[in-house]
């Protein structure tokens, strides 16, 4: 590939509109520096200690390299200069610039966590000039139901009705089972008596965070009956998660259920279990994966992760995701770093003669647009 051909390839990939198939809203209000730094740390909810800065991390360096120019600063501007410019522009302008610069045509938005502080689905569409679609979080539906004081006798029927209503205009559902009890559970379908007993224990306890494996399993079964795509958080997340229990290989018994044969199962994030996820995508025709979230936090090392995601899984089973939550820098970085990853990886394969340029652009377009549009039936 000549220098001119390489430049043309990079330009076409950089301009390719993306479907971000798993994302959250951007913050709806102003952030001070402490708030920005807290949002740059996925695993810990604690304030950043005074003896360190989150800008001294891969994601922090990536913000200063790739987001600074969008805010009219030079690449690698200091953290102080970056935060000062951010405050000068204000969150409305910062959000609009960064989200639009991501080059995303469609946002598939999980509204189940922290919605009160984030832009909602219509607002995400408005601020970006793109389209936005809703994903309903199963546990959030159940937790709203428990807060209403539903009886154990009525829980199952009421949950089914509430889920049907909540998903009327949604393109899919999501479970955070990985956070609540892990995947190493009894995947047998709970019977009505088990559901009633579990609902009684939960409602009577006064706890509003759903962790009961019977009710979590019941919610997933209800989603299966709806036939919508089901997203599973897997792998890397915050410290509420027992990482070893979020390995997607533990979903094997669930995935073997014949009822799932025509229902897309989306394995989100996956890192550091992205190779296990690649195996599952090859073994089950309804399993898909992305490497969102970790791409942002690996920064300059993210190209290695993108390359590894292209190893075993059939290319029709890969999707792009940022999993950005709150901080608009993360919405932008997800797109920038994923594009850089596929350009460097696939570009090298073209130069080595392993792939043709035509095949490369076709596959990248599949992952960026075609696969998520097919899975979620986006028009």
C-alpha positions as CSV (number, residue, x, y, z in Angstrom):
1,X,0.0,0.0,0.0
2,X,1.5,3.3,-1.1
3,X,1.6,6.4,1.1
4,X,-1.3,7.9,-0.9
5,X,-3.3,4.7,-0.6
6,X,-2.6,4.5,3.1
7,X,-3.7,8.1,3.6
8,X,-6.9,7.4,1.6
9,X,-7.7,4.3,3.7
10,X,-7.2,6.2,7.0
11,X,-9.4,9.1,5.7
12,X,-12.2,6.8,4.8
13,X,-12.2,4.9,8.1
14,X,-11.9,8.2,10.0
15,X,-15.0,9.5,8.2
16,X,-17.1,6.4,8.6
17,X,-20.2,7.0,10.7
18,X,-20.4,4.7,13.7
19,X,-23.2,3.0,15.5
20,X,-22.3,3.1,19.2
21,X,-24.3,0.1,20.3
22,X,-23.7,0.5,24.0
23,X,-23.4,3.9,25.6
24,X,-24.9,6.1,28.3
25,X,-25.9,9.8,28.3
26,X,-23.5,12.6,28.7
27,X,-23.6,14.7,31.9
28,X,-26.4,17.2,31.9
29,X,-24.5,19.7,34.2
30,X,-21.2,21.4,34.8
31,X,-18.2,19.5,36.3
32,X,-15.3,20.9,38.2
33,X,-11.9,19.3,37.9
34,X,-12.5,16.9,40.8
35,X,-15.7,15.7,39.0
36,X,-13.7,15.2,35.7
37,X,-11.0,13.2,37.4
38,X,-13.6,11.0,39.2
39,X,-15.3,10.3,35.9
40,X,-11.9,9.2,34.5
41,X,-11.7,6.3,36.9
42,X,-14.0,3.4,36.1
43,X,-13.1,1.0,38.9
44,X,-13.2,3.2,42.0
45,X,-16.1,5.4,43.1
46,X,-13.9,7.3,45.6
47,X,-12.5,10.7,45.1
48,X,-9.0,10.7,43.6
49,X,-6.4,11.1,46.4
50,X,-4.7,14.5,46.6
51,X,-1.3,12.9,46.0
52,X,-2.2,11.8,42.5
53,X,-4.1,12.9,39.4
54,X,-6.2,10.7,37.1
55,X,-4.7,12.6,34.2
56,X,-1.6,10.6,34.9
57,X,-3.1,7.4,33.4
58,X,-3.6,6.0,29.9
59,X,-7.1,7.5,29.7
60,X,-5.9,10.8,31.1
61,X,-3.1,11.0,28.5
62,X,-5.6,10.1,25.8
63,X,-7.9,13.0,26.8
64,X,-5.0,15.5,26.6
65,X,-3.9,14.1,23.2
66,X,-7.3,13.6,21.4
67,X,-9.8,15.8,23.2
68,X,-7.7,18.9,23.7
69,X,-7.7,19.8,19.9
70,X,-11.5,19.6,19.9
71,X,-11.5,22.3,22.5
72,X,-9.0,24.5,20.6
73,X,-6.0,23.4,22.6
74,X,-2.8,21.9,21.3
75,X,-2.3,18.1,21.6
76,X,-0.9,17.2,25.0
77,X,-2.0,20.4,26.6
78,X,-1.4,20.3,30.4
79,X,-4.2,19.0,32.6
80,X,-4.5,22.5,34.2
81,X,-4.9,24.1,30.8
82,X,-7.3,21.5,29.7
83,X,-9.6,21.9,32.7
84,X,-9.4,25.7,32.5
85,X,-10.5,25.6,28.9
86,X,-13.3,23.2,29.7
87,X,-14.6,25.5,32.4
88,X,-14.3,28.5,30.0
89,X,-16.4,26.9,27.3
90,X,-19.0,25.4,29.6
91,X,-20.5,22.0,29.6
92,X,-23.1,22.6,26.9
93,X,-20.4,23.6,24.3
94,X,-17.9,21.0,25.5
95,X,-20.5,18.2,25.2
96,X,-21.7,19.3,21.8
97,X,-18.2,19.5,20.4
98,X,-16.9,16.2,21.7
99,X,-20.0,14.2,20.9
100,X,-20.3,15.5,17.4
101,X,-16.6,15.0,16.7
102,X,-17.0,11.3,17.6
103,X,-18.7,10.8,14.2
104,X,-21.5,8.6,15.6
105,X,-24.8,8.4,13.6
106,X,-26.7,6.3,16.1
107,X,-26.4,6.0,19.9
108,X,-27.9,2.9,21.6
109,X,-28.4,4.3,25.1
110,X,-28.6,2.3,28.3
111,X,-30.8,4.5,30.6
112,X,-30.7,2.3,33.7
113,X,-28.0,4.0,35.8
114,X,-27.7,7.6,37.0
115,X,-30.3,8.8,34.6
116,X,-31.1,11.8,36.8
117,X,-27.6,13.4,36.0
118,X,-27.4,12.5,32.3
119,X,-28.9,13.6,29.0
120,X,-31.8,11.4,28.2
121,X,-32.4,9.6,24.9
122,X,-34.0,12.5,23.0
123,X,-31.4,14.9,24.4
124,X,-28.6,12.7,23.1
125,X,-30.1,12.8,19.7
126,X,-30.6,16.6,19.8
127,X,-27.1,17.5,21.0
128,X,-25.4,15.3,18.4
129,X,-27.7,15.7,15.5
130,X,-27.8,11.9,15.2
131,X,-30.3,9.3,16.2
132,X,-30.7,7.7,19.7
133,X,-32.4,4.5,20.7
134,X,-33.2,3.1,24.2
135,X,-31.9,0.0,25.9
136,X,-34.0,-1.0,29.0
137,X,-32.1,-2.3,32.1
138,X,-33.9,-5.3,33.5
139,X,-32.7,-4.7,37.1
140,X,-34.0,-1.1,37.0
141,X,-37.5,-2.3,36.1
142,X,-37.5,-4.7,39.0
143,X,-36.1,-2.1,41.5
144,X,-38.8,0.4,40.5
145,X,-41.3,-2.3,41.1
146,X,-40.0,-3.1,44.6
147,X,-40.0,0.6,45.5
148,X,-43.7,0.7,44.7
149,X,-44.4,-1.9,47.4
150,X,-45.6,-4.7,45.1
151,X,-46.6,-7.9,46.9
152,X,-44.8,-11.1,46.4
153,X,-48.0,-12.7,44.9
154,X,-48.2,-10.0,42.3
155,X,-44.5,-9.6,41.6
156,X,-44.2,-11.9,38.6
157,X,-47.2,-10.7,36.6
158,X,-46.5,-7.0,37.4
159,X,-42.9,-7.3,36.4
160,X,-43.9,-8.9,33.1
161,X,-46.4,-6.1,32.4
162,X,-43.9,-3.4,33.4
163,X,-41.2,-4.8,31.3
164,X,-43.5,-5.0,28.3
165,X,-44.5,-1.4,28.7
166,X,-40.9,-0.2,29.3
167,X,-39.6,-1.9,26.1
168,X,-42.4,-0.8,23.8
169,X,-40.1,1.6,22.0
170,X,-36.8,0.1,23.0
171,X,-34.4,-1.8,20.7
172,X,-33.1,-4.2,23.4
173,X,-32.6,-4.9,27.1
174,X,-29.5,-5.2,29.3
175,X,-28.7,-7.1,32.5
176,X,-26.0,-6.3,35.0
177,X,-26.2,-9.8,36.5
178,X,-22.4,-9.7,36.6
179,X,-22.5,-7.0,39.2
180,X,-25.3,-8.5,41.3
181,X,-24.4,-12.1,41.7
182,X,-22.1,-13.2,38.9
183,X,-22.6,-15.8,36.2
184,X,-21.8,-18.9,38.2
185,X,-25.4,-19.5,39.2
186,X,-28.1,-22.1,38.7
187,X,-29.4,-21.3,35.1
188,X,-32.5,-23.5,35.6
189,X,-35.7,-21.5,35.0
190,X,-37.2,-20.7,38.5
191,X,-40.7,-21.9,39.1
192,X,-43.5,-19.6,40.2
193,X,-43.3,-20.6,43.9
194,X,-39.5,-19.8,43.9
195,X,-40.2,-16.4,42.3
196,X,-42.9,-15.6,44.9
197,X,-40.7,-16.6,47.8
198,X,-37.7,-14.6,46.5
199,X,-39.9,-11.6,45.9
200,X,-41.3,-11.8,49.4
201,X,-37.8,-11.9,50.9
202,X,-36.6,-9.0,48.8
203,X,-39.5,-6.7,49.3
204,X,-39.7,-7.4,53.1
205,X,-36.0,-6.8,53.5
206,X,-36.3,-3.2,52.5
207,X,-33.3,-3.5,50.2
208,X,-33.8,-1.8,46.9
209,X,-30.7,-3.2,45.0
210,X,-31.7,-6.5,43.4
211,X,-29.1,-9.2,44.1
212,X,-31.3,-12.3,44.5
213,X,-30.3,-14.8,41.8
214,X,-33.8,-16.2,41.5
215,X,-35.3,-12.8,40.6
216,X,-32.3,-11.9,38.4
217,X,-32.8,-15.1,36.5
218,X,-36.6,-14.5,36.3
219,X,-35.9,-11.1,34.7
220,X,-33.6,-12.6,32.1
221,X,-36.2,-15.3,31.3
222,X,-38.8,-12.6,30.9
223,X,-36.5,-10.8,28.4
224,X,-36.0,-14.0,26.5
225,X,-39.8,-14.3,26.0
226,X,-39.9,-10.8,24.6
227,X,-37.4,-11.8,21.9
228,X,-35.4,-8.6,22.0
229,X,-31.6,-8.5,21.9
230,X,-30.1,-9.0,25.4
231,X,-26.9,-7.2,26.5
232,X,-24.8,-8.7,29.2
233,X,-22.2,-6.7,31.0
234,X,-19.1,-9.0,31.1
235,X,-15.5,-8.4,32.3
236,X,-14.0,-5.1,33.4
237,X,-16.1,-2.8,35.6
238,X,-16.0,-1.0,39.0
239,X,-15.1,-2.7,42.3
240,X,-18.7,-3.8,43.0
241,X,-18.0,-6.5,40.6
242,X,-16.3,-9.9,41.3
243,X,-14.2,-9.9,38.1
244,X,-13.6,-13.7,38.1
245,X,-17.4,-14.3,38.2
246,X,-18.0,-12.1,35.2
247,X,-16.1,-14.2,32.7
248,X,-18.6,-14.8,29.8
249,X,-17.5,-18.5,29.5
250,X,-19.7,-19.0,32.6
251,X,-22.7,-18.2,30.4
252,X,-22.3,-21.5,28.5
253,X,-25.3,-23.3,30.2
254,X,-27.5,-20.2,29.5
255,X,-26.4,-20.0,25.9
256,X,-27.2,-23.7,25.3
257,X,-30.9,-23.0,26.0
258,X,-32.7,-23.7,22.7
259,X,-35.1,-20.8,23.4
260,X,-32.2,-18.4,22.8
261,X,-31.4,-19.7,19.3
262,X,-32.8,-16.7,17.5
263,X,-32.2,-14.1,20.2
264,X,-29.1,-11.9,19.9
265,X,-26.9,-12.0,23.0
266,X,-24.5,-9.1,23.2
267,X,-21.4,-9.6,25.4
268,X,-20.3,-6.1,26.4
269,X,-16.8,-5.0,27.2
270,X,-15.4,-8.5,27.8
271,X,-11.8,-7.4,28.7
272,X,-9.8,-9.2,30.0
273,X,-12.0,-12.1,28.8
274,X,-12.3,-10.9,25.2
275,X,-10.7,-14.1,23.8
276,X,-13.3,-16.3,25.7
277,X,-16.0,-14.0,24.2
278,X,-14.5,-14.5,20.8
279,X,-14.8,-18.3,21.3
280,X,-18.5,-17.9,22.3
281,X,-19.2,-15.8,19.2
282,X,-17.8,-18.5,17.1
283,X,-19.6,-21.3,18.9
284,X,-23.0,-19.7,19.0
285,X,-24.5,-18.0,16.0
286,X,-26.5,-15.6,18.2
287,X,-23.6,-14.3,20.3
288,X,-21.9,-11.0,19.6
289,X,-19.3,-9.0,21.4
290,X,-17.5,-5.6,21.7
291,X,-14.5,-4.4,23.6
292,X,-16.0,-1.0,24.6
293,X,-15.1,0.6,27.9
294,X,-11.6,-0.9,28.1
295,X,-10.6,0.8,24.8
296,X,-10.9,4.2,26.5
297,X,-9.0,3.1,29.6
298,X,-6.2,1.4,27.8
299,X,-5.5,4.6,25.8
300,X,-2.3,4.2,23.8
301,X,-2.4,0.4,24.3
302,X,-6.0,0.1,23.0
303,X,-4.9,-0.8,19.5
304,X,-3.6,-4.1,20.9
305,X,-7.0,-4.9,22.4
306,X,-8.8,-4.0,19.1
307,X,-6.4,-6.3,17.3
308,X,-7.1,-9.1,19.7
309,X,-10.9,-8.6,19.3
310,X,-10.4,-9.4,15.6
311,X,-8.8,-12.8,16.2
312,X,-11.4,-15.6,16.7
313,X,-14.8,-14.1,16.4
314,X,-16.4,-14.0,12.9
315,X,-16.5,-10.4,11.8
316,X,-20.3,-10.4,11.5
317,X,-20.4,-10.9,15.3
318,X,-18.3,-7.8,16.3
319,X,-19.8,-4.4,17.1
320,X,-18.4,-1.0,18.1
321,X,-19.1,0.5,21.5
322,X,-17.7,3.3,23.7
323,X,-19.7,2.5,26.9
324,X,-19.1,6.1,27.7
325,X,-21.0,7.3,30.9
326,X,-21.3,10.9,31.8
327,X,-18.0,12.5,30.7
328,X,-18.3,13.5,27.0
329,X,-14.6,12.9,26.5
330,X,-15.3,9.2,26.8
331,X,-17.9,9.3,24.1
332,X,-15.3,11.0,21.8
333,X,-12.3,8.8,22.9
334,X,-14.1,5.6,22.3
335,X,-14.6,6.5,18.6
336,X,-11.1,7.9,18.1
337,X,-9.2,5.0,19.8
338,X,-11.3,2.3,18.1
339,X,-10.7,3.9,14.7
340,X,-7.0,4.2,15.4
341,X,-7.0,0.5,16.5
342,X,-8.6,-0.8,13.3
343,X,-6.5,1.5,11.1
344,X,-3.2,0.4,12.6
345,X,-4.1,-3.3,12.8
346,X,-5.9,-3.8,9.5
347,X,-3.6,-1.3,7.7
348,X,-0.7,-3.5,8.7
349,X,-2.5,-6.6,7.4
350,X,-3.1,-4.8,4.1
351,X,0.6,-3.8,3.8
352,X,1.7,-7.4,4.6
353,X,-0.6,-8.8,1.9
354,X,-2.8,-10.7,4.3
355,X,-5.9,-8.7,3.5
356,X,-7.0,-6.7,0.5
357,X,-8.0,-3.1,1.0
358,X,-11.5,-3.8,-0.3
359,X,-12.0,-6.6,2.2
360,X,-10.6,-4.4,5.0
361,X,-13.0,-1.6,4.4
362,X,-15.9,-4.0,4.0
363,X,-15.2,-5.6,7.4
364,X,-14.7,-2.3,9.2
365,X,-18.0,-1.0,7.8
366,X,-19.7,-4.2,9.0
367,X,-18.5,-3.7,12.5
368,X,-19.1,0.0,12.6
369,X,-22.5,0.1,11.0
370,X,-24.0,-3.0,9.4
371,X,-23.8,-5.5,12.3
372,X,-25.5,-3.3,14.9
373,X,-28.1,-2.1,12.5
374,X,-29.0,-5.7,11.7
375,X,-29.0,-6.9,15.4
376,X,-31.1,-4.0,16.7
377,X,-33.2,-3.6,13.5
378,X,-32.3,0.0,13.2
379,X,-33.6,1.6,10.0
